[in-house]
Amino acid sequence: MVRRRNVIIGALGAAAGLTAAGCSTPSHAKGSTAAAADNSPVGTWNSPSVTPVSLTVTPRAGAAKVLPTEAVTVSVAGGTLDAVTVAAGSKKLSGSVQSDGVTWKSTGTMAYGTTYKVTASVVDATGAKVEKTSTFATLKPKAVAAITFQANGMGSLKTGGTYGVGQPVIVAFSKAITDKAAAEKAITIETTPEVPGKFFWVSSTIVHWRPAKYWAKGTTIKVNVDSLGVHLGNGVYGRSNSSTHFTIGRKLVAISDNNTHHTKVYIDGAMVRDMASSNGKGGYTTITDGTQIHFWTQNGPHVVLSKERTHTMSSASYGLSDPTNPHYYAPEVVEYCTRISYSGEFLHAAPWNHSLGKANISHGCVNLGEADAKWVYENFLVGDVVEVNHSPKSLPVWDGLGDWNVAFDKYGH
């Protein structure tokens, strides 16, 4: 028994020295295994049973720039694995010995820029144990990009929430993305019922995805962004994987007609409310910084962005602060406000407007009676659609969610 122990300890000493030198195979070992490019034989040694025992670790010992998503595997030939730990300090990577007893596989993901130590306890055919170690390091990115999901530029998407038929999928990165193809490849969108769609980058950090037509009511959308370990260009890698899901509610589309001065609301194809309205009066003026602004309610499909019980409005909110300008108006608290653009278009109560159903005299909002504005506020969802017809100015894609104003054949790819 003493002699057998001496043999094992002697073999361990030789193998440990080889590990530190890059884990090349001992020249005196019988049945040795050559190191492959992606793994590392930590050592091969003869047990008293004369059965050669070898241990192989992937990633190889001394490897650097290992992706955090890469699996760590430890395998033994001529023996069995008793235990394996892969750790960075006190943090251990999850994994388990497989049913064959000779392979260990990780099940978790690693951190960037971290050195991991692999410690494996091997049992040979005689029952003797020997412990082997190996180290490698993961990639250290220039920068990492976090992922968030937006309902729009004013609010986050609520996982499990219910949205209107105009709600696009919106993925926001915390860093500018230069390899957009890599980012899109990392994004998986599953819909039930299944429907094809396209990506559209509204900026270097935000990408939208939508189908050719408004969503069907009841559609479920699942979004996975597997960006951990993905190079997104210019040294930027995804910080982590992220996912979300949401559901489309009933199909609500409101049509606000500049010519008839009425806004009609349709739910699942049936008109449920006909509201007298007054849209933007049109025309232009120049504000303090020299910019020219207009007063039309913009044409085309708008998507509901938010709802506010009250909102303080003034011409100064869009840069018109000169009291002598005929379009100027002082701050006032407005009730039942449903926002449909970033530039300040709302459906809201306008009890002072006596031209509802007769003429367009607003500064660009859809003015409604108080009862109608209250009904809209209480019944519309974020993501519902408000289509404005017969206006000479179109809603730009960047002003709110103007995605549906872009023909699908020109919408991204």
Buried (B, 14 or more C-beta within 10 A) or exposed (E): EEEBEEBBEEBBEBBBEBBEEEBBBBEEBEBBBEBEEEBBBBBBBBBBBEBBBBBBBBBBBBBEEBBBBBEBBBBBBBBBBBEBBBEBEEEEBEBEBEEEEBBBBBEEBBEBEBEBEBBBBBBBBEEBEBEBBBBBBBBEBEEBBEBBBBBBBEEBBEEEBBBBBBBBBBBBBEBBBBBBEBBBEBBEBEBEEEBEBBBBBBEEBBBBBBBEEBBBBEBEBBBBBBBBBBBBBEEBBBBBBBEBBBBBBBBBBBBBBBEBBBBBBBBEEEEEBEBBBBBBBBEEBEBEEEEEBBBBBBBBBBBBBBBBEEBEBEBBEBBBEBEEBEBBEEEEEBBBBBBBBBBBBBBBBBEEBEBBBEEBBBBBBBBBBEEBBBBBBEBBBBBBBBBBEEBEBBBBBEBBBBBBBBEBEEBBE
